[in-house]
Amino acid sequence: MTGTALRIALAHHEAWFAKDLDLAMTYVADDIVCDAPAGRLEGAAAYRAFLAPFVQILLGTRMIGAFGDDETALIMYDTETVPVPHAPGAEHLTIAHGKITRNVFLFDRAPFDAARRSAT
């Protein structure tokens, strides 16, 4: 499937995967709601604060799959980070008026927890 939501979701992720948070945030609504493993984030400032630390440790990404229509998109990818070589993630994004208004963000915390334990 292809559509507006998928194009916006992919553009957003290409920007933050390239570590360009300013560009990535141009695709995000001011009142975005993001449900992530650590809890609910509300508003663009909270969303940016959530992404910023991860962008700092991001080394590379590989898109596994991306599907969408004009209102929603689902993407799955694997990331390489400083502490772990494989950190898979998936996001279900809702788009309205050309902006991401909702993101259900899932990622595997186990590799990061294991890396933290081995570092101490």
N, C-alpha and C positions, 0 to 999 in steps of 0.2 A: 504494500500500500504506500501511496505517497500523498502528500498534502502539505498545507500551510504549517500545521503543527510540527510535522516531522522536519520540515526545512528550518523552522525556528529552533527546535530542539538541537538539531545538528550544528547549526551556526553557533548557538550558545556553548555547546560542548567543545567545538573546535576552538573557540576563543579561550575558554578556561583551561583546556588541555594545552594550549600554547602559552599559558600563564598570563594572559591578557584579561585580568578581571574587569578592567574598565569597559572593554568591549563586551565581555560576557554579560555584564550587568545591564547593557542597553537592551537586552532581550527579556529582562525581568520586570514584572509589574511592581510598583511601589508597595502594594499590599499582598505580595506573594505569601502563601502559606506552604511550608515545607515540613513534611513528616519524615524524620530521619531516625536512625536507631537511638540517638541520644534524646529524642523528644521533638516536640513541635517548635518550629521557628516561625515567627510572624514578622513580615516586613522585609524590605530589600536590605536594610542595614544588617539585620540579623542573618539573613541569607549570605550576604557577602562575608560577614565575620565567620560563618561556618565554612565557606569555601577557602578562604585565605590561607589558613594553616596547611591545608592539604595541598594547595597549589605550591607552597614552598618546598614540599618534600617530593613532589611529582617529578618523575624522570621520563616517563613515556606512557603511552596508552595503545591499546588495540581494540578496535570496535568489534564486538562479537555479532551484534545484530541491532537493527533499527527498523521500527515499523511505525506507521502513523497515518492519520487522516487530517482533516482540517481543524479538529478540536483537541485531539490527544496524540501523544507519541510515547512509545516505549523503546528505550535504548538499553543495551547491555554491553559492558565493556570490561576489559581487564586493564589494570594500571600497574605500572612498575614504580615503586617509591623507594626513597632512601632506606627505610627500615625493612621493607619486604619486596621480593621480586614479583609477586602476584597478589593483587588485591582486587578481586572482581566486584563489580557494582552494577546496579540496575536502577533506572529511574522511569517513573510514569509521570509524564508532564501534561498539564492541561493548559491550553493556550486560549486567550480571549483578547480580541482587539490587537493582535500582533505581539502580545507579551505573555510570558510564562506566569500564570496566576497560582498554580499549584504544582508541587513536586512531591511525589512519594518516592523517597530516596532510600534504597536498600544497598548495604554493602556488608561484606564479611569482615567482622571485627576480629575474628580468631587469629589471623596472621599478625595483626598489630599487637594483640594481647601477648602472643607468644614472643614476639620481638622485644616487647617491654620487659617481660619476665627474664629473658636470656641476657638482657643488658644490665640487670641489677644483680 
